[in-house]
Amino acid sequence: MIQATQLRRGNTILHNNELFQVVDYTHITPGNWRGMVQTNLRKHRTGSIIDHRFRSEDRVEKAVLDQREMEYLYSDGSDYHFMDTENYEQVHFNQEMLGDSSKYLVANSKITVQFYEGRALGIELPASVDLKVVQTEPGMPSATATNVLKPATLETGLVVGVPHFIKEGEVIRIDTVEGKYVERVRS
């Protein structure tokens, strides 16, 4: 059991005997009232999203998940396929279930897949991923002194702001939590 104030995006909880994943949360402290945590929860069984408000002193049961390292293989349309590297068992998730996480998946990358009672629930991305820049505007020589970013399209279709010295073909590191440029890895 954890306090409602400790809920974070991606946590899986048991609420009213149902399994939910926290999609979004906001801490609210209205004036001299007691604090609350407003959450958007996705029901794992149906995929529907509900709003629920927890009091700050409420205790929430965090689901115990099994985690296995799997290799991302490929996508076919809206399905993404993963393979267990130990027993070669495969699971797949649809685009709706993965959401924005699919923009960080590159073939043959190692991803942690979460299971609850033998059923695959979702994936946990690494803190950062290295992706190749496939399209960006040429940099401006005068932009080296400023902190202005230009848009860059990466190999997965993700668009992020990058410094002006980044060129097409370079590999950059992206923070998967914030979805932002971290550093250049190699040309």
N, C-alpha and C positions, 0 to 999 in steps of 0.2 A: 504494500500500500504506500502510495506517495501522496503528498499534499497537492491540491489542485494547482497551486502556484508553481509547481515544478513541471507541469505539462509543457511539452515542446512539440513543434511540428514533427510529424512522423512517428510519434509515440503510438503504440497500440495498447488500448485499454479495454477492460471489461466493464461495461456500464449497462445496468438493467439486464444482466445475463446475456448480453450481446457483445460481439467483438467490434470495436470501432478503432479507426485510425484518426489521429488529430491532423486535420488539414490546415487549420489556422487557429490562432489563439490571440487574445488581447487581454492584458491586465487592466482592470477598470477600478479606479479609486475615486468615487464621486463625493467630493466635499468631505463632510464629516461622517459619511456612512462607512460601512465595512467594505473592504475590497472584494472584488469578484473577478472571475476569469471567464470571459466569453469565448466559447469555442465553436468551431465548425468541425463536426465529426462525420467521417464517412463510414457507413455500415458495411463491413466486409462481405456480408452475405448477399446484399442487394446492390451495393454501390451507391445507394442514395445518401445524400448529405443532410444532416440535421444541425440545427443550432442548439446549443445547450449552455446554460450559465451555471457555473459552480461557484459556491461561496469560497472565499480564500481559505477557510478552515476545513472545508470538505476533504475527505480522503478518497482517493481513486485507486482502484485495483489495476496495476500495470500487468498486462499479459506477459507470460513467460514464453519467449519465442526461441525456437531452435534456429541456429544460423549455420548455413553451409556455403562454402566458397564454390561458386559455379563460374563457368566460362560463358560469356555472351557469344552466341554463334552468329545469328543473322536475324533480319526482320523480313517478313513477307507481308506487305500491305500494312495492316495495323497490328500484327502479332509479332512479338519479340521472343526469340527462342534462346534458352539457356541450358547448359549441360553440366551435370555434376562431374567433376574431374576424377572422382574416385570410382563411382559405379556406372558412369555414362548415362544415368537416368536424365531425361530431358523434361523441362517444364516450359510453359510459355505464358506470357502475359499480354493483354491487349493494350493498345495505346491509352485508353481511358484509365486503366488501372495504374499505369506507370506515370502518366501526366508528363510534366516537364523533365523528369528523370531520363526519358528516352533521348533527349538532346545531348546527353553525355555518354552515350553508349557507342563504343567502337568495337568492331569484330575482334574476337580473341582476347578481350580484356577480362580480368578477374573481377567478379562482382559478388557481394554477399547477398544471398537470397534468404528471406525469413520464412520460417514454417511455423504453423501452429497446429498441433495435433495431427501432423503428417500432411497438412494442406499448405501449399505455397501461397503466401500472402502478398509479398512484394519484395522490393530490392532495397538495399542500403548502398548508396554510392560511396566511393572513397572520398576523402576530403578534397582532393583535386585530381584533375585529369589533364592529359596532354593531348591537344587537338591541333590539326594542321589548318592553317589559314588558306582558304580556297579563293576568296575574293575580298579585296579592299582597295580603297582609293590610294593613289600615290601620296606619300607624305609631303608636308610643306617644310622646307629647310628652316624657316623662321619659327616653327612650332616647337623647337627643342627646349625653349625656356619656359613655355607655358605647360599647364597640365590639361590641355585640351585633348579629348579622345576622338577618334574617328571610328565608324562602324566597320566591323570585319565579319564576314560570313565564314564559319568553320565547316569542316568536313561533314558534320552531322546536321548542318542546317541552322545551328545556333548562331545568333548574331550578338556580338559583344563589342563594347567600346575598347579600343586598344590605342596605345601611344602612336604618334605619327611615324616613328622609325620602323614599325612592323610592316613587313612586305608579304605579298602572296608567296606561298610555299613554305613559310616559316612555321615551326611548331611552337605553340605557346601553352602555358599552364593556366588552367581555369579553375577557380574556386567553385565547387559544386553547390555549396550552401548559398553563397551570394550571387553566383552566376557572373562573376567578374574576372577580368584579366589579373593574373598574378605576376608572371614574368615570362620572358622569352626563354625557350629551352634550347632550340638549335635552329639553324637555317637549313 
